């Protein structure tokens, strides 16, 4: 599916350039450290998935104004703020193929610049003058922090359920992507029905996106991924491929899996054993199939809009959320 | 001035109880860890200075509604969020006489629960339905994070100027207290003039409050203060008493002071030498006199309101901001 990415980038080129400009312009502060720390991660090859979805969502609702790019940065800043804080929370060392900001600049810097980005997101949201947009940002930030906290609490819990996993990824990932799409409709003043359709699209796309992220941690390699493969397991973070396989494994195999999970210093061979179990007990295919269901639902929601180039592109983005290498 | 505190508490009793209830009620989430971590610091004897100021500011503008207590918690949550993050930033070990939350629960927990409190503050601000309140919250959070970052950058800088110090404390402390007072007026729909008067009151009170905090770090003791005395210096954080004394000291004494400042492992004797220099070169008295000026300006602003019990109490709070032991 490599062609899909190129096709999307070809169609998205102009928008992505404008988003890039807006991301730089709205980051200005009197403190160089903010631009340095935020820029370290913000301009390290992010996909701009969230702001782009907001722009497209506004466009599919007929928005032709000038402020979509400006407001779209809210969602990249919020995303970046959580990355800065999460890398600290997870003791991550690599992000987007570079040393994680906290390891380069320090934990204090990562925390405070993350806080700044949260604050700047809010300030930009206020500039929309729309209380529903600001309300959505409030809900998203609450969801994201609660999702991260729930995930943190669940670390090392071998009995984490699929339901808990779904709740965590809904909050930590889908809420923001859903919010970006919804806010596109709100900025376009498109009415409740369209906002609801785009929320459904964004929610499902977000769920599929995170499931794919969690799959890539087992199926990709560090070079391609831009962060350490197997990192989730090293942190004791159980995701759906593991949760599902643990549930279906017999006692002997479950014991083998648990041994790897409990040992944060597992070897490559041990990691390969675990990956074998994920194949054997369907954890990979089950997660893939749930992600595919979400993509189908996202596209189905979108079919309420009449066919346009924008709709095509949004359909492609739904496909891309599960067919990507990083 | 010990009588002042008791007098204030006597008059404030009922309000403080309602604020306490609101602080508990609005913290509810489905995650126990949030209540535990936030509660660890939130219910450890905080003065509730900021929410109380918002309540009084609303009242002095004639507000008689029911929502002032609910909305006032915004300012305590914001304050608590920054305490959680700052203790991590500063590697603090004690806060409000207890082990700092990050040392009890971990850095990850402190960061994420701080994020949650920021998010919850925003959500409550949205519930006011007033875009000016939300705008103020956006400005406050931007200011606070930039103030903290500026302070972090300045750590160990022996040439930090008084102007930079003023800018840092304005952002990190005065902005929130000013915002609490301003939002009281906004909630009371009291008009621009009263909002501006209360902003002036809050700004000056906030500046005096932080200068006093910085003085207490040299003049109090750990037991009374509930956090480590001399902590600022240990972290390389130069505050006005030191900045002013360094500027006025002759080369030999400056050298002695610098030796203590540069050595984060300074002994009690060395700390006493430095304190002697702060007396000798007027750093203590200069800071006290600037703080007193700010208190005078705060009270002067307030004199635009007609004399009432509320105004008396707010005058007392201005005095209290500099006449306190912790």
Interface residues (C-beta under 8 A of the other chain):
Chain A: X29 X30 X31 X33 X34 X85 X88 X89 X90 X107 X108 X109 X111 X112 X113 X114 X115 X116 X118 X119 X120 X122 X123 X125 X126 X129 X131 X134 X135 X137 X138 X139 X141 X142 X144 X145 X146 X148 X149 X150 X152 X153
Chain B: X29 X30 X31 X33 X34 X85 X88 X89 X90 X107 X108 X109 X111 X112 X113 X114 X115 X116 X118 X119 X120 X122 X123 X125 X126 X129 X131 X134 X135 X137 X138 X139 X141 X142 X144 X145 X146 X148 X149 X150 X152 X153
